[in-house]
Amino acid sequence: RPGLRTEARVREVQVRMIPLFLPLLAYALMGLSAVPSILRMAATGSSRDVSLIWQGMILSGVCVIFSYALQVGEPVFIVGGIINIASISSVIATAVKYR
C-alpha cells in the first residue's frame, strides 16, 4: 500500500504468512515443557538431574531476547518472553527447593 514505510509493509506481509496465534501457541508449548521436569522433581524430592548452570544460561539468553522484544515493541515476542521467563524461573526455583 502506498505511504507505508518499508518496515510496516514487511511486517504486514509477515503477519499474512504466519497467523499470530502460531507463535503464541509455540511459546505456550515451550512454557509447558517445564511442567514434566517440575513434577518429576516434586515426585522424587530431588533435583540432581537438573543443571542450575544450564538453566541459568537459558534464562540469561531468554532475558536478552526479551529485552530486545521490549525495544522492538512486538507484543507476541513480549508475551512469549514473559511465558519463557516464568517457565524457566519455575524450574530453577523448584530445583533450588529440592537441593
C-alpha positions in Angstrom: 0.0 0.0 0.0 1.3 3.4 -0.8 2.5 5.5 2.1 3.5 2.6 4.3 7.1 2.5 5.4 9.1 -0.5 4.3 9.2 -2.0 7.9 5.4 -1.7 8.1 5.0 -3.4 4.7 7.3 -6.2 5.7 5.5 -6.7 9.0 2.2 -6.7 7.1 3.4 -9.5 4.8 4.8 -11.5 7.7 1.5 -11.4 9.5 -0.2 -12.8 6.5 2.3 -15.6 6.1 2.1 -16.8 9.7 -1.1 -16.4 11.8 -0.4 -14.5 15.1 -1.7 -17.4 17.2 1.0 -19.8 16.0 3.9 -18.1 17.7 1.9 -17.7 20.9 1.0 -21.4 20.7 4.7 -22.2 20.3 5.6 -20.1 23.3 2.9 -21.7 25.4 4.1 -25.2 24.4 7.7 -24.2 25.3 6.5 -22.9 28.6 4.6 -26.1 29.3 7.7 -28.1 28.6 8.9 -27.2 32.1 6.0 -29.0 33.8 7.3 -32.6 33.5 10.6 -31.6 35.0 8.9 -29.7 37.9 6.6 -32.7 38.5 9.5 -35.1 38.5 11.4 -33.1 41.0 8.4 -32.8 43.2 7.7 -36.6 43.0 11.3 -37.7 43.7 12.1 -34.8 46.1 15.4 -34.4 44.2 16.7 -32.1 41.5 20.0 -33.8 40.9 19.2 -34.3 37.2 18.7 -30.5 36.6 21.7 -28.4 36.0 21.3 -24.9 37.5 24.2 -23.6 35.4 22.4 -24.8 32.2 19.1 -23.4 33.3 20.7 -20.1 34.3 22.4 -19.9 30.8 19.0 -20.5 29.2 17.3 -17.9 31.4 20.1 -15.3 30.6 19.6 -15.8 26.9 15.8 -15.5 27.2 16.2 -12.3 29.2 18.4 -10.8 26.4 15.9 -11.8 23.8 13.1 -10.4 25.9 14.9 -7.1 26.4 15.2 -6.9 22.6 11.4 -7.7 22.2 10.7 -4.8 24.6 12.8 -2.4 22.5 11.1 -3.5 19.3 7.7 -3.5 20.9 6.4 -6.6 19.3 3.6 -7.9 21.6 3.8 -11.5 20.5 7.5 -11.7 21.5 6.9 -9.8 24.7 4.2 -12.2 25.8 6.4 -15.2 24.7 9.3 -13.8 26.7 7.2 -13.5 29.8 6.0 -17.1 29.4 9.5 -18.3 28.9 11.0 -16.4 31.8 8.2 -17.6 34.1 8.7 -21.2 32.9 12.5 -21.3 33.3 12.3 -19.4 36.6 9.9 -22.1 37.9 12.3 -24.9 37.0 15.1 -23.0 38.7 13.1 -22.3 41.8 11.9 -25.9 42.1 15.4 -27.2 41.6 16.8 -24.9 44.3 13.9 -26.0 46.6 15.0 -29.7 46.3 18.7 -29.1 46.6 
